Amino acid sequence: MNLDDVFTAAQSKPPTTKKEKSKTPKAKSKDTPESKSQAQPDSEILADILAPTDAPERNIRFTADLPESLHRRLTMAAATSGKRKVDIVRAILDAVLPQISD
């Protein structure tokens, strides 16, 4: 899967909305995050990650030093996909970091 596929899948999926909590208890699922991610194709997982959200979240500036070769690859990926470097980095971080609820 290349970057174009990731961004195309993310843009083609309709935005997800938050569901209101039901007052009736649901049976607890024994699915682990690992089993859920194995059941979904990569394109669906990345589309979920890259789908627009209802309310924009506040951004915090973060600076990282990259090896020159990694920066060059990031720059080339941005140039060939037409996406900004920051959007590519955000998508990659969202894909690999676990979701932690506040």
Stockholm file with secondary structure:
# STOCKHOLM 1.0

chainA/1-102         MNLDDVFTAAQSKPPTTKKEKSKTPKAKSKDTPESKSQAQPDSEILADILAPTDAPERNIRFTADLPESLHRRLTMAAATSGKRKVDIVRAILDAVLPQISD
#=GR chainA/1-102 SS CCHHHHHHHHHHSCCCCCCCCCSSCCCCCCCCHHHHHHHSCHHHHHHHHHSCCSSCCCCCCCCCCCCHHHHHHHHHHHHHHTCCHHHHHHHHHHHHSCCCCC
#=GC SS_cons         CCHHHHHHHHHHSCCCCCCCCCSSCCCCCCCCHHHHHHHSCHHHHHHHHHSCCSSCCCCCCCCCCCCHHHHHHHHHHHHHHTCCHHHHHHHHHHHHSCCCCC
//
